Amino acid sequence: MQEKYAQLALENTVRLLGIDSPSGYTENAAKYVQEQFAQMGYDAKITRKGGVLIDLGGEDAQDALLLEAHTDTLGGMVAQIKGNGRLRITNVGGMNANNAEAENVRVITKFSGAIDGTVQLCDASVHVNGNYSTTPRTFDTVEVVLDEDVRSAEDVRKLGIDVGDFNTKLKNAQKFLSDGNRVKVSVRFRGREMAHTDIGRDLLNKFADLCTEVATLDKAAKLEGRNMSIFLSPKAGK
């Protein structure tokens, strides 16, 4: 590879990695890729799934090659705002708690911008935590500490941070349904949560109600094992 192309690839990789793009928030990364190829004279289009399709040309359309790459990054989603202002997160994709510990993160808010934080063990003091070295790193034993003066869940919500499971999935589902896709929505019950499946059913029904403008409910909430699911189909003409 010529040096100038290697340098171009390096510079664009650095810029792309600097764009926050966890699943559900990949629009800016896709637009960046589209713009860069368009500047080079290629026909680059955003697909209805949010990907970028680029025709690089060639001599034989019957013997073409398709190259594919991810532009999204591993990430997490706020699962709980704790009483002390810290966050329990759940992984999106293959993010692993062992790798996430001690990493800096940016938490996307409901307002513009993001807030910095750090992933650490819930009881992070090695001097007083006798189990520091033996504690399994899971998303129940690590937490995000925000770089803000927050002391309660209410302080965190004032920053525009809230539990992301519902709001993020609702936004994505509405977009997929508007694009003509069928959507399955599931809730998983852990441990003692199995005693309160009615809460999950109410949550799924609320989800369906908020999608009524673009979807119809195909199948009512049904419990299978520890999972409860509903199916939504796009409305005709949407």
DRENVEX-774026 format. One record per residue: x, y, z of N, C-alpha, C in turn; residue number from 1. Coordinates in Angstrom, 3 decimals, m for minus. Layout:
! DRENVEX-774026
ATOM;X;Y;Z;X;Y;Z;X;Y;Z;NUM .
...
//
This chain:
! DRENVEX-774026
ATOM;0.845;m1.191;0.000;0.000;0.000;0.000;0.886;1.249;0.000;1 .
ATOM;0.563;2.194;m0.892;1.337;3.411;m0.932;1.182;4.183;0.376;2 .
ATOM;2.248;4.906;0.724;2.278;5.603;2.016;1.124;6.589;2.165;3 .
ATOM;0.788;7.294;1.082;m0.278;8.292;1.202;m1.623;7.645;1.499;4 .
ATOM;m1.867;6.444;0.930;m3.124;5.757;1.200;m3.138;5.169;2.611;5 .
ATOM;m1.994;4.705;3.055;m1.892;4.183;4.416;m2.160;5.297;5.416;6 .
ATOM;m1.630;6.483;5.152;m1.846;7.626;6.044;m3.301;8.052;6.031;7 .
ATOM;m3.917;8.037;4.839;m5.344;8.386;4.728;m6.204;7.411;5.521;8 .
ATOM;m5.893;6.119;5.398;m6.649;5.096;6.133;m6.487;5.281;7.632;9 .
ATOM;m5.269;5.590;8.077;m5.005;5.788;9.494;m5.773;6.987;10.027;10 .
ATOM;m5.729;8.108;9.304;m6.402;9.322;9.766;m7.912;9.121;9.861;11 .
ATOM;m8.492;8.458;8.859;m9.935;8.241;8.879;m10.343;7.238;9.957;12 .
ATOM;m9.486;6.255;10.211;m9.775;5.297;11.283;m9.804;5.998;12.632;13 .
ATOM;m8.844;6.879;12.870;m8.791;7.625;14.134;m10.035;8.497;14.291;14 .
ATOM;m10.425;9.180;13.208;m11.616;10.039;13.281;m12.873;9.215;13.515;15 .
ATOM;m12.971;8.081;12.828;m14.169;7.237;12.975;m14.270;6.666;14.384;16 .
ATOM;m13.143;6.233;14.939;m13.148;5.697;16.300;m13.473;6.775;17.322;17 .
ATOM;m13.294;8.026;16.946;m13.621;9.125;17.849;m15.088;9.493;17.858;18 .
ATOM;m15.875;8.852;16.999;m17.319;9.099;16.945;m18.028;8.047;17.786;19 .
ATOM;m18.737;8.470;18.822;m19.477;7.519;19.653;m20.517;6.811;18.780;20 .
ATOM;m20.454;5.486;18.735;m21.378;4.769;17.854;m21.789;3.407;18.401;21 .
ATOM;m22.228;3.347;19.684;m22.769;2.073;20.164;m24.070;1.767;19.428;22 .
ATOM;m24.484;0.522;19.426;m25.707;0.126;18.725;m26.870;1.025;19.141;23 .
ATOM;m27.589;1.538;18.149;m28.683;2.465;18.414;m28.280;3.909;18.194;24 .
ATOM;m26.969;4.168;18.145;m26.471;5.534;17.956;m25.385;5.550;16.880;25 .
ATOM;m25.639;4.869;15.787;m24.616;4.726;14.745;m24.788;5.726;13.606;26 .
ATOM;m25.800;6.577;13.685;m26.114;7.478;12.576;m24.941;8.399;12.228;27 .
ATOM;m24.293;8.991;13.225;m23.199;9.928;12.947;m22.004;9.227;12.311;28 .
ATOM;m21.717;8.006;12.756;m20.611;7.249;12.178;m20.912;6.894;10.722;29 .
ATOM;m22.146;6.496;10.448;m22.535;6.149;9.080;m22.446;7.369;8.167;30 .
ATOM;m22.887;8.524;8.667;m22.834;9.746;7.862;m21.386;10.123;7.553;31 .
ATOM;m20.499;9.918;8.530;m19.090;10.239;8.307;m18.510;9.372;7.185;32 .
ATOM;m18.792;8.082;7.235;m18.301;7.170;6.207;m18.864;7.558;4.838;33 .
ATOM;m20.152;7.845;4.798;m20.788;8.244;3.539;m20.124;9.498;2.964;34 .
ATOM;m19.892;10.486;3.811;m19.304;11.750;3.350;m17.887;11.552;2.825;35 .
ATOM;m17.096;10.710;3.488;m15.717;10.503;3.061;m15.652;9.841;1.684;36 .
ATOM;m16.512;8.850;1.454;m16.512;8.191;0.142;m17.087;9.111;m0.930;37 .
ATOM;m18.085;9.928;m0.549;m18.656;10.868;m1.513;m17.612;11.890;m1.953;38 .
ATOM;m16.762;12.313;m1.031;m15.702;13.265;m1.364;m14.687;12.671;m2.338;39 .
ATOM;m14.569;11.350;m2.317;m13.646;10.683;m3.239;m14.309;10.345;m4.571;40 .
ATOM;m15.594;10.746;m4.707;m16.277;10.564;m5.972;m17.091;9.295;m6.100;41 .
ATOM;m17.268;8.574;m5.022;m18.039;7.323;m5.073;m19.497;7.563;m4.696;42 .
ATOM;m20.371;6.715;m5.234;m21.789;6.759;m4.916;m22.007;6.015;m3.601;43 .
ATOM;m22.223;6.755;m2.524;m22.395;6.165;m1.191;m23.791;6.504;m0.670;44 .
ATOM;m24.542;5.472;m0.299;m25.918;5.673;0.155;m26.123;5.064;1.548;45 .
ATOM;m26.962;5.709;2.344;m27.370;5.166;3.639;m28.560;4.244;3.407;46 .
ATOM;m28.464;2.997;3.840;m29.571;2.048;3.672;m30.613;2.267;4.759;47 .
ATOM;m31.771;1.662;4.591;m32.825;1.837;5.585;m32.482;1.169;6.914;48 .
ATOM;m31.494;0.296;6.909;m31.014;m0.331;8.135;m29.934;0.508;8.818;49 .
ATOM;m29.529;1.615;8.175;m28.518;2.469;8.775;m27.103;2.172;8.350;50 .
ATOM;m26.940;1.234;7.407;m25.611;0.925;6.906;m25.245;1.841;5.743;51 .
ATOM;m24.012;1.735;5.275;m23.539;2.532;4.148;m23.213;1.581;2.995;52 .
ATOM;m23.844;1.793;1.853;m23.626;0.965;0.675;m22.854;1.786;m0.351;53 .
ATOM;m21.688;1.296;m0.762;m20.801;2.037;m1.645;m20.482;1.187;m2.875;54 .
ATOM;m20.696;1.754;m4.039;m20.358;1.077;m5.300;m18.986;1.582;m5.746;55 .
ATOM;m17.987;0.710;m5.694;m16.627;1.088;m6.063;m16.352;0.864;m7.547;56 .
ATOM;m17.352;0.369;m8.277;m17.162;0.118;m9.700;m16.420;m1.183;m9.947;57 .
ATOM;m15.990;m1.396;m11.153;m15.284;m2.615;m11.522;m15.562;m3.001;m12.957;58 .
ATOM;m14.927;m4.063;m13.417;m15.026;m4.464;m14.816;m16.077;m5.540;m15.066;59 .
ATOM;m16.368;m6.378;m14.066;m17.255;m7.523;m14.302;m18.314;m7.567;m13.201;60 .
ATOM;m19.509;m7.085;m13.504;m20.592;m7.051;m12.521;m21.069;m8.447;m12.142;61 .
ATOM;m20.787;m9.444;m13.007;m21.212;m10.808;m12.728;m20.238;m11.549;m11.818;62 .
ATOM;m19.098;m10.956;m11.583;m18.089;m11.595;m10.734;m17.588;m10.553;m9.724;63 .
ATOM;m18.549;m10.003;m8.961;m18.249;m8.896;m8.050;m17.839;m9.411;m6.673;64 .
ATOM;m17.256;m8.538;m5.917;m16.798;m8.855;m4.564;m17.474;m7.907;m3.588;65 .
ATOM;m18.055;m8.451;m2.530;m18.694;m7.641;m1.491;m17.807;m7.628;m0.258;66 .
ATOM;m17.429;m6.445;0.170;m16.652;m6.271;1.394;m17.546;m5.625;2.444;67 .
ATOM;m17.436;m6.097;3.687;m18.312;m5.598;4.739;m17.508;m5.347;6.009;68 .
ATOM;m17.836;m4.268;6.710;m17.139;m3.945;7.957;m18.097;m3.234;8.909;69 .
ATOM;m17.828;m3.363;10.198;m18.629;m2.687;11.218;m18.171;m1.249;11.383;70 .
ATOM;m19.135;m0.339;11.543;m18.789;1.028;11.933;m19.283;1.333;13.345;71 .
ATOM;m20.029;0.390;13.939;m20.482;0.596;15.316;m19.423;0.079;16.286;72 .
ATOM;m19.544;0.495;17.527;m18.596;0.089;18.563;m19.341;m0.633;19.689;73 .
ATOM;m18.580;m1.386;20.473;m19.173;m2.028;21.643;m19.578;m0.957;22.644;74 .
ATOM;m20.625;m1.216;23.365;m21.083;m0.218;24.320;m21.928;m0.837;25.409;75 .
ATOM;m22.479;0.008;26.230;m23.349;m0.431;27.315;m24.581;0.449;27.363;76 .
ATOM;m25.539;0.024;28.164;m26.774;0.767;28.311;m27.098;0.874;29.803;77 .
ATOM;m27.585;2.020;30.217;m27.910;2.226;31.626;m29.070;1.315;32.018;78 .
ATOM;m28.830;0.436;32.961;m29.867;m0.489;33.432;m30.467;m0.042;34.759;79 .
ATOM;m29.699;0.726;35.529;m30.188;1.177;36.839;m29.405;2.411;37.275;80 .
ATOM;m30.122;3.384;37.835;m29.475;4.514;38.484;m29.545;4.253;39.984;81 .
ATOM;m28.394;4.071;40.604;m28.355;3.716;42.021;m28.621;4.938;42.900;82 .
ATOM;m28.975;4.676;44.127;m29.303;5.754;45.060;m28.148;6.698;45.326;83 .
ATOM;m26.917;6.223;45.118;m25.742;7.064;45.354;m25.277;7.799;44.093;84 .
ATOM;m26.058;7.688;43.007;m25.722;8.400;41.788;m24.839;7.630;40.833;85 .
ATOM;m24.522;6.401;41.154;m23.719;5.581;40.253;m24.640;4.744;39.353;86 .
ATOM;m24.079;4.201;38.286;m24.894;3.530;37.286;m24.548;2.053;37.162;87 .
ATOM;m25.578;1.226;37.131;m25.389;m0.166;36.714;m25.704;m0.214;35.238;88 .
ATOM;m24.835;m0.852;34.467;m25.053;m0.916;33.027;m25.206;m2.367;32.579;89 .
ATOM;m25.717;m2.521;31.399;m25.779;m3.830;30.757;m25.093;m3.698;29.415;90 .
ATOM;m24.478;m4.761;28.957;m23.703;m4.679;27.723;m24.598;m4.646;26.493;91 .
ATOM;m24.122;m3.951;25.466;m24.747;m3.961;24.152;m23.751;m4.634;23.213;92 .
ATOM;m24.105;m5.796;22.693;m23.157;m6.548;21.887;m22.182;m7.312;22.763;93 .
ATOM;m20.936;m7.395;22.323;m19.967;m8.260;22.992;m19.134;m7.596;24.068;94 .
ATOM;m19.532;m6.443;24.537;m18.779;m5.776;25.596;m18.710;m6.678;26.830;95 .
ATOM;m17.505;m6.799;27.418;m17.263;m7.688;28.554;m16.840;m6.877;29.767;96 .
ATOM;m17.406;m7.197;30.925;m17.105;m6.437;32.139;m15.626;m6.517;32.515;97 .
ATOM;m14.992;m7.644;32.229;m13.565;m7.779;32.546;m12.729;m6.763;31.770;98 .
ATOM;m13.104;m6.538;30.512;m12.373;m5.582;29.693;m12.770;m4.144;29.981;99 .
ATOM;m13.993;m3.952;30.480;m14.507;m2.594;30.688;m13.965;m1.949;31.961;100 .
ATOM;m13.571;m2.766;32.941;m13.129;m2.207;34.218;m11.976;m1.229;34.031;101 .
ATOM;m12.092;m0.076;34.660;m11.092;0.998;34.656;m11.052;1.776;33.339;102 .
ATOM;m11.998;1.496;32.441;m12.055;2.249;31.189;m12.869;3.532;31.365;103 .
ATOM;m12.474;4.564;30.627;m13.263;5.787;30.575;m14.426;5.591;29.606;104 .
ATOM;m15.574;6.158;29.940;m16.754;6.026;29.091;m17.422;7.395;28.935;105 .
ATOM;m18.259;7.502;27.905;m19.092;8.682;27.715;m20.541;8.218;27.745;106 .
ATOM;m21.335;8.830;28.593;m22.743;8.466;28.738;m23.577;9.465;27.939;107 .
ATOM;m24.265;8.972;26.926;m25.096;9.831;26.082;m26.334;10.256;26.872;108 .
ATOM;m26.607;11.557;26.878;m27.732;12.080;27.652;m28.932;12.373;26.750;109 .
ATOM;m30.053;12.661;27.376;m31.245;13.047;26.624;m31.061;14.432;26.013;110 .
ATOM;m30.193;15.222;26.624;m29.880;16.535;26.097;m28.734;16.385;25.098;111 .
ATOM;m28.206;17.494;24.595;m27.089;17.395;23.657;m25.813;17.033;24.404;112 .
ATOM;m24.969;16.231;23.750;m23.686;15.902;24.340;m23.714;14.660;25.200;113 .
ATOM;m22.598;14.443;25.896;m22.428;13.257;26.731;m21.650;13.644;27.984;114 .
ATOM;m21.699;12.773;28.984;m21.011;13.012;30.250;m19.993;11.901;30.466;115 .
ATOM;m18.792;12.282;30.848;m17.728;11.307;31.058;m17.902;10.556;32.373;116 .
ATOM;m17.351;9.362;32.405;m17.374;8.556;33.621;m16.318;7.465;33.534;117 .
ATOM;m16.269;6.634;34.566;m15.299;5.544;34.630;m15.985;4.284;35.123;118 .
ATOM;m15.649;3.146;34.513;m16.157;1.858;34.971;m15.214;1.328;36.049;119 .
ATOM;m15.764;0.970;37.190;m14.932;0.421;38.260;m15.719;m0.601;39.060;120 .
ATOM;m14.987;m1.395;39.849;m15.627;m2.361;40.736;m16.495;m1.602;41.735;121 .
ATOM;m17.650;m2.170;42.085;m18.551;m1.482;43.008;m17.863;m1.163;44.332;122 .
ATOM;m17.084;m2.091;44.848;m16.299;m1.855;46.061;m14.839;m1.821;45.625;123 .
ATOM;m14.403;m0.636;45.172;m13.154;m0.550;44.423;m11.906;m0.332;45.272;124 .
ATOM;m12.056;m0.243;46.577;m10.882;0.014;47.416;m10.179;m1.299;47.770;125 .
ATOM;m9.007;m1.491;47.187;m8.261;m2.716;47.439;m7.794;m2.806;48.892;126 .
ATOM;m7.725;m1.668;49.586;m7.241;m1.647;50.963;m8.280;m2.172;51.958;127 .
ATOM;m9.559;m2.041;51.619;m10.608;m2.470;52.557;m11.446;m3.629;52.022;128 .
ATOM;m11.367;m3.881;50.720;m12.129;m4.970;50.115;m11.237;m6.203;50.021;129 .
ATOM;m11.428;m7.118;50.953;m10.607;m8.323;50.986;m10.850;m9.251;49.816;130 .
ATOM;m11.968;m9.068;49.113;m12.301;m9.925;47.966;m12.039;m9.232;46.638;131 .
ATOM;m11.267;m8.152;46.679;m11.044;m7.367;45.465;m10.508;m8.233;44.321;132 .
ATOM;m9.533;m9.060;44.606;m8.872;m9.840;43.549;m9.699;m11.033;43.092;133 .
ATOM;m10.587;m11.525;43.959;m11.331;m12.748;43.632;m12.763;m12.473;43.173;134 .
ATOM;m13.220;m11.225;43.262;m14.579;m10.895;42.851;m14.724;m11.036;41.337;135 .
ATOM;m15.660;m11.860;40.866;m15.874;m11.969;39.414;m16.341;m10.622;38.860;136 .
ATOM;m15.774;m10.208;37.754;m16.191;m8.951;37.131;m17.375;m9.222;36.211;137 .
ATOM;m18.555;m8.791;36.646;m19.765;m8.893;35.842;m20.416;m7.515;35.845;138 .
ATOM;m21.480;m7.370;35.083;m22.150;m6.071;35.061;m23.021;m5.851;36.297;139 .
ATOM;m23.012;m6.810;37.214;m23.630;m6.612;38.523;m22.601;m6.216;39.575;140 .
ATOM;m21.320;m6.428;39.288;m20.282;m6.113;40.279;m19.432;m4.905;39.884;141 .
ATOM;m19.627;m4.379;38.672;m18.955;m3.136;38.290;m20.021;m2.062;38.072;142 .
ATOM;m19.601;m0.815;38.101;m20.526;0.295;37.953;m19.815;1.463;37.284;143 .
ATOM;m20.602;2.415;36.804;m20.049;3.633;36.212;m20.122;4.753;37.235;144 .
ATOM;m18.980;5.372;37.478;m18.912;6.551;38.354;m18.795;7.772;37.444;145 .
ATOM;m19.753;8.671;37.514;m19.771;9.842;36.640;m18.793;10.913;37.118;146 .
ATOM;m18.243;11.642;36.164;m17.350;12.753;36.489;m18.159;14.015;36.771;147 .
ATOM;m19.151;13.876;37.613;m20.019;14.980;38.003;m20.310;14.864;39.504;148 .
ATOM;m20.671;15.988;40.112;m20.998;15.984;41.539;m22.437;15.520;41.717;149 .
ATOM;m22.625;14.204;41.698;m23.956;13.620;41.872;m23.952;12.747;43.131;150 .
ATOM;m25.011;12.850;43.898;m25.104;12.106;45.150;m26.392;11.293;45.262;151 .
ATOM;m27.241;11.377;44.253;m28.514;10.663;44.281;m28.964;10.366;42.856;152 .
ATOM;m29.972;9.501;42.742;m30.520;9.183;41.426;m31.146;10.422;40.800;153 .
ATOM;m31.741;11.283;41.622;m32.363;12.495;41.112;m31.324;13.436;40.508;154 .
ATOM;m30.156;13.524;41.137;m29.072;14.342;40.587;m28.693;13.860;39.193;155 .
ATOM;m28.659;12.548;39.028;m28.267;11.968;37.735;m29.325;12.268;36.675;156 .
ATOM;m30.583;12.120;37.026;m31.663;12.355;36.060;m31.693;13.815;35.601;157 .
ATOM;m31.300;14.731;36.486;m31.258;16.149;36.112;m30.223;16.410;35.019;158 .
ATOM;m29.253;15.515;34.889;m28.234;15.642;33.847;m28.721;15.118;32.501;159 .
ATOM;m29.925;14.528;32.498;m30.459;13.965;31.262;m30.122;12.506;31.069;160 .
ATOM;m29.744;11.839;32.161;m29.413;10.415;32.104;m30.550;9.626;32.736;161 .
ATOM;m31.001;8.585;32.053;m32.054;7.743;32.608;m31.812;6.312;32.150;162 .
ATOM;m32.596;5.398;32.679;m32.480;3.993;32.284;m32.725;3.881;30.791;163 .
ATOM;m31.792;3.252;30.083;m31.829;3.264;28.632;m32.549;2.098;27.995;164 .
ATOM;m32.803;1.035;28.742;m33.394;m0.150;28.141;m34.684;0.179;27.395;165 .
ATOM;m35.580;0.893;28.074;m36.891;1.162;27.493;m36.814;2.246;26.417;166 .
ATOM;m36.231;3.390;26.771;m36.234;4.527;25.855;m35.444;4.250;24.577;167 .
ATOM;m34.285;3.624;24.711;m33.466;3.356;23.536;m34.135;2.332;22.627;168 .
ATOM;m34.655;1.257;23.210;m35.303;0.227;22.404;m36.578;0.749;21.748;169 .
ATOM;m37.292;1.628;22.458;m38.502;2.212;21.878;m38.154;3.038;20.647;170 .
ATOM;m37.138;3.876;20.763;m36.711;4.725;19.641;m36.302;3.870;18.444;171 .
ATOM;m35.511;2.830;18.702;m35.057;1.970;17.611;m36.211;1.198;16.988;172 .
ATOM;m37.115;0.698;17.831;m38.253;m0.074;17.317;m39.139;0.786;16.431;173 .
ATOM;m39.404;2.007;16.859;m40.243;2.901;16.057;m39.607;3.175;14.697;174 .
ATOM;m38.292;3.309;14.676;m37.589;3.541;13.404;m37.676;2.306;12.506;175 .
ATOM;m37.419;1.121;13.091;m37.484;m0.113;12.302;m38.892;m0.333;11.743;176 .
ATOM;m39.905;m0.059;12.570;m41.283;m0.237;12.126;m41.633;0.758;11.023;177 .
ATOM;m41.163;1.981;11.155;m41.413;3.000;10.129;m40.765;2.620;8.804;178 .
ATOM;m39.670;1.858;8.889;m38.973;1.402;7.683;m39.582;0.132;7.101;179 .
ATOM;m40.669;m0.357;7.741;m41.360;m1.521;7.199;m40.929;m2.856;7.770;180 .
ATOM;m40.219;m2.848;8.892;m39.730;m4.099;9.472;m40.602;m4.557;10.644;181 .
ATOM;m40.675;m5.863;10.828;m41.378;m6.449;11.973;m40.432;m6.465;13.167;182 .
ATOM;m40.960;m6.288;14.369;m40.128;m6.157;15.570;m40.611;m7.108;16.663;183 .
ATOM;m39.644;m7.753;17.304;m39.913;m8.562;18.487;m39.312;m7.844;19.693;184 .
ATOM;m40.099;m7.705;20.758;m39.636;m7.037;21.972;m39.708;m8.039;23.121;185 .
ATOM;m38.603;m8.174;23.849;m38.543;m9.183;24.914;m38.085;m8.580;26.228;186 .
ATOM;m38.580;m9.162;27.309;m38.131;m8.852;28.666;m37.653;m10.148;29.292;187 .
ATOM;m36.472;m10.115;29.908;m35.938;m11.305;30.571;m35.995;m11.109;32.079;188 .
ATOM;m36.521;m12.107;32.772;m36.645;m12.047;34.233;m35.490;m12.813;34.867;189 .
ATOM;m34.843;m12.169;35.837;m33.713;m12.790;36.527;m34.088;m13.081;37.977;190 .
ATOM;m33.714;m14.259;38.436;m33.897;m14.604;39.847;m35.314;m14.387;40.347;191 .
ATOM;m35.432;m13.571;41.402;m36.732;m13.336;42.039;m37.701;m12.541;41.180;192 .
ATOM;m37.198;m11.978;40.083;m38.078;m11.216;39.201;m39.179;m12.093;38.609;193 .
ATOM;m38.986;m13.413;38.618;m40.010;m14.318;38.101;m41.299;m14.233;38.897;194 .
ATOM;m41.209;m13.704;40.111;m42.413;m13.558;40.947;m43.206;m12.315;40.569;195 .
ATOM;m42.666;m11.512;39.655;m43.326;m10.246;39.300;m43.426;m10.099;37.782;196 .
ATOM;m43.842;m11.168;37.116;m43.942;m11.119;35.655;m45.015;m10.127;35.196;197 .
ATOM;m45.942;m9.777;36.105;m46.982;m8.800;35.744;m46.369;m7.442;35.428;198 .
ATOM;m45.248;m7.109;36.084;m44.566;m5.842;35.815;m44.011;m5.853;34.391;199 .
ATOM;m43.426;m6.983;33.996;m42.903;m7.112;32.641;m44.001;m7.023;31.601;200 .
ATOM;m45.156;m7.641;31.910;m46.285;m7.601;30.978;m46.777;m6.164;30.793;201 .
ATOM;m46.861;m5.427;31.901;m47.288;m4.023;31.824;m46.303;m3.195;31.016;202 .
ATOM;m45.018;m3.482;31.173;m43.988;m2.750;30.433;m44.099;m3.006;28.935;203 .
ATOM;m44.313;m4.260;28.564;m44.451;m4.602;27.148;m45.716;m3.985;26.550;204 .
ATOM;m46.795;m3.969;27.321;m48.036;m3.353;26.843;m47.857;m1.850;26.644;205 .
ATOM;m47.099;m1.223;27.557;m46.805;0.206;27.414;m45.981;0.448;26.156;206 .
ATOM;m45.019;m0.434;25.920;m44.175;m0.335;24.731;m45.037;m0.396;23.472;207 .
ATOM;m45.956;m1.354;23.442;m46.827;m1.515;22.281;m47.707;m0.286;22.082;208 .
ATOM;m48.216;0.270;23.192;m49.076;1.461;23.107;m48.331;2.645;22.494;209 .
ATOM;m47.047;2.784;22.831;m46.256;3.895;22.324;m45.836;3.712;20.864;210 .
ATOM;m46.118;2.528;20.317;m45.798;2.264;18.905;m47.050;2.210;18.030;211 .
ATOM;m48.214;2.555;18.594;m49.475;2.371;17.861;m49.565;3.213;16.594;212 .
ATOM;m48.835;4.325;16.520;m48.901;5.157;15.317;m48.275;4.479;14.099;213 .
ATOM;m47.339;3.590;14.358;m46.618;2.957;13.235;m46.750;1.443;13.224;214 .
ATOM;m47.440;0.868;14.214;m47.454;m0.601;14.302;m48.745;m1.137;14.897;215 .
ATOM;m48.979;m2.410;14.640;m50.068;m3.143;15.279;m49.470;m4.303;16.064;216 .
ATOM;m50.135;m4.675;17.142;m49.668;m5.766;17.994;m50.112;m7.090;17.389;217 .
ATOM;m49.144;m7.908;16.975;m49.442;m9.208;16.370;m49.777;m10.253;17.415;218 .
ATOM;m48.905;m10.335;18.414;m49.061;m11.352;19.449;m48.945;m10.695;20.808;219 .
ATOM;m49.907;m10.988;21.674;m49.883;m10.435;23.021;m48.706;m11.011;23.801;220 .
ATOM;m48.360;m10.359;24.894;m47.223;m10.790;25.711;m47.382;m12.244;26.143;221 .
ATOM;m46.336;m13.034;25.886;m46.363;m14.456;26.223;m45.076;m14.827;26.939;222 .
ATOM;m45.204;m15.545;28.054;m44.046;m15.960;28.840;m43.565;m17.325;28.379;223 .
ATOM;m42.277;m17.393;28.029;m41.630;m18.646;27.657;m40.344;m18.771;28.450;224 .
ATOM;m40.351;m19.671;29.437;m39.198;m19.767;30.319;m39.050;m18.498;31.137;225 .
ATOM;m37.920;m17.834;31.009;m37.688;m16.572;31.719;m37.879;m15.358;30.814;226 .
ATOM;m38.316;m15.575;29.592;m38.500;m14.483;28.646;m39.979;m14.258;28.349;227 .
ATOM;m40.363;m12.990;28.261;m41.709;m12.623;27.838;m41.568;m11.709;26.630;228 .
ATOM;m42.344;m11.984;25.569;m42.153;m11.258;24.314;m43.468;m10.831;23.700;229 .
ATOM;m43.384;m9.791;22.860;m44.491;m9.383;21.996;m43.937;m9.212;20.585;230 .
ATOM;m44.829;m9.239;19.590;m44.442;m9.036;18.193;m45.255;m7.878;17.635;231 .
ATOM;m44.564;m6.956;16.952;m45.201;m5.800;16.345;m44.952;m5.810;14.844;232 .
ATOM;m45.992;m5.485;14.069;m45.863;m5.394;12.622;m46.174;m3.972;12.167;233 .
ATOM;m45.466;m3.504;11.128;m45.716;m2.134;10.649;m47.104;m1.994;10.077;234 .
ATOM;m47.718;m0.821;10.295;m49.018;m0.537;9.721;m48.871;m0.307;8.229;235 .
ATOM;m49.892;m0.669;7.493;m49.877;m0.463;6.051;m49.779;1.035;5.746;236 .
ATOM;m48.897;1.356;4.819;m48.744;2.752;4.429;m47.809;3.548;5.289;237 .
ATOM;m47.232;2.901;6.356;m46.302;3.613;7.247;m44.880;3.395;6.804;238 .
//
